[in-house]
Amino acid sequence: LVPSRNWDNTLTGKLINYSENPDSIGWDAKNKRWYAPPKNKGYDTNQFGMGVDRNQTPGFKDKVKKDKKGREYLTAEDERNLRFLAIDRANESANKRYEYAQKTTGIKGSVSPKHDAITVSAIYNLGPGHVARTLFEDKNIMNALFDRKSDEYQKSVHK
């Protein structure tokens, strides 16, 4: 499967890259591979690359390989494809949340690109269920979602 767009160049992709692995921990530039971060350094050792989680990313088990030392890794291409597919799924989930918010609030407006990127990256990082239970249970937060001039939505997500 090939992702539908190059998420690295979008605000959503930049937010995810920043929040997941801004220092590129685990990157082997010589072999173009992503390894899990080192143990006992405070990193999530289930993460490969920019947020591909061993336990939560569908398709991970089909793409992970082992090097000559028996260490697991993802190729740069596989990591990117898995990440982009996960972002596509988060984007689909966000669109469902927007429809729900429109029905609940009665607002017919659209979500700003900034608020969309914040929502998609929150779903990517936290999961759709958590985001639905925290952000889309509060009518004030849903109203702020459609307010293009306000930072209230961003503040709510940050909390």
Phi, psi and omega in degrees: 000137179247127180301156187282340180206166180273091185294338182301331184267008181254164176300320178301310180298320180294320177297317180293314179301317181295318185280333186269315185198067186295337182262007179055044178295129179097359182278128175253097185295326181298314183261358181055057182227150173253121173256161173294150178297160180295148178288159176060026177242004179089007179264158175280109185283001174267357181265137175236126177071220185266051172104024173269112185262129180308321187265345186239349184265113177301136179093353183302312185298332179282341185255337184292140181233171176237140177275185183297336179271359180086008179278137179283146177207164170242141173291159179303318181294316180294319178300314181297314180297316178297318180295316180295322177295321177294322177293320176301316179295320178295323178295317177298318178296318179299318180298324176294321178295322180295318178299316178299315181296321178297316179295318184291318184269340185081006180274130181259002182289173179258165179270137179293156177304323179296312180293326176296314180298320179296316181294312182297317180291327176295317178295318179300316184279323188253340183098149184295325181294316180298316180296319179297318182287331185263311185270322189260024170252350185250115184296326178296320178294319179295322176298317180296330178305323184267357180270102185290343183263352186258150173260007183298323180295314179300317179297320179296318179294320180299322178297000000 
